[in-house]
Amino acid sequence: MAVSERGFVVIGAQFVFFSITDLRTLKEVERGSYPVATGEDIYATHEIEPETVDQLVVALQTIDRLMKDYGVRDVQVVGSHSFFEAENAQFIRDQLQSRTGLVVSTLTLSEESFYRTQAVLGKFPNFNQVTKDGTVLIDISSGSAELTAFADGDFGFSRNLSLGPLRVFEVMADLQRTVPNPVEVMRDFIDSRLADFMRLLPKNQHYPHVILMGSALSVFSALIPTGADTVEIDRDGFKLLYQEITHASDQYLSEQYDLTPTEIAQVLPTVLLVYRLIKSLNSDEIWISDLKLLDGLEVNAASESGSKAVNIDSDHEILISARNLAERYMVDPKHRDFTVKYALQLFDRLKKLHGLGKRERLLLEIAATVTDVGAYVDTHKHYEHSDYIIQASELIGLTAAEQRMVATIARYHSSDTPQTDLSDLTELNANRRLVIAKLTALLRVADALDASRQQKIEKLRVSLQKDRVLLTVTASDDVELERWSLRTKGAFFAAVYGLPIELKGKTRL
């Protein structure tokens, strides 16, 4: 078995999905799923029941044996966000590890959004062409709906809504039994949850295309031709499908679409959600795809391994997400771009000093992009507001720890000097605190270089000397304010790196 073949497992709300994929070609050697209804437990009792844990163990053990039969030793197992909504999820995670030997990793909502975007970027046919016009990707799992907007061929923003069909069914089960028109009540409930997403959409942007994907689209899977990954229908065709399904009996759905009783319970909220979105967006073309979170894990792994089968920049969507957040909170674009430019230049020139890698460079770029979002709330102590906003936002592609790191770097980029060792950040380990300190020190310097907010500095040369770090600049005006600001903010740099940092500049005549 080639080293390039890797195993992937996703524990969702209704199924445990798995695949074995050759990362060189992005071809799947094996793919399948086992029905384990963790979502029914979670939405009914908020905990995963012992009997369901036993089913998870059997499914994971069976998958693990299959992986070993293929000679696959590198297996990535993740639990979806819905799985970790269970109040006992961490206990169950530990039980699964002790009984199967498999470690279940946690995915944040932003990571799930990132992997779904990776799935369509890497596997959806003609994706770049489709998204030249406005496109909304709708990923529906049993527990949630992830809505991702694209415009002009690029990522726009993403929002997760607690509108998964199983969740809606559980929430509205009692009400549906007591009202004469449950479809109308459910429609109003869904519309109320869609309102926030619709407000985020640019007023002058049309979204003629919708792409449907996710683990809760069983009712639509029969429409995809055998051997194909997607099927396209127009708005009128989807309206006919909507009318058929909303008036169909359970027996008809079971026979016509080969659905289980659990899947039948999710049909109405699924179709209603999609129909209301298409109507609200005024979309013309709908693509139904069998792509899932599992596909995003495969594409991302292939991209990180340098596979020629994938030609995408994994960091691009993450950085666009950060820039969109900055624009939403009206961050000064000139100061933002200046800070990003020189923070990265400092990082690149001082590699021998900080010893950090590509991922840390990305975190610095994100932090420099969003560091001033808190000024939208209040310029006084804006760094505290930045911390809160960043932690409460969806920056796609970041782990929970990374998002906390970015928020902390933004908080401490100002003159509000943290403890040198950041020991107050007890939720982060010592290594992450050290990375935060190093990146914060660099960001403080970059921010100080534009203390006047006039972008006076045109060129910067960084010299790592035996007893200091010397910054030599060419500027369009005097840099006395920047020099003073650097003396203040540079104290933390000296504490972290053990070297003072000085600014020497000349004004361009």
Secondary structure, 3 states (H helix, E strand, C coil): CCCCEEEEEEECCCEEEEEEEECCCCEEEEEEEEECCHHHHHHHHCCCCHHHHHHHHHHHHHHHHHHHHCCCCCEEEEECCCHHHCCCHHHHHHHHHHHHCCCEEECCHHHHHHHHHHHHHHHCCCHHHHCCCCEEEEEECCCCEEEEEEECCEEEEEEEECCCHHHHHHHHHHHHCCCCCHHHHHHHHHHHHHHHHHHHCCCCCCCCEEEEECCCCHHHHCCCCCCCCEEEEEHHHHHHHHHHHHCCCHHHHHHHHCCCHHHHHHHHHHHHHHHHHHHHHCCCEEEEECCCHHHHHHHHHHHHCCCCCCCCCCCHHHHHHHHHHHHHCCCCHHHHHHHHHHHHHHHHHCHHHHCCCHHHHHHHHHHHHHCCHHHHCCCCCHHHHHHHHHHHCCCCCCCHHHHHHHHHHHHCCCCCCCCCCCCCCCCCCHHHHHHHHHHHHHHHHHHHCCCCCCCCEEEEEEEECCCCEEEEEEECCCCHHHHHHHHHHHHHHHHHHCCCEEEEEEECC
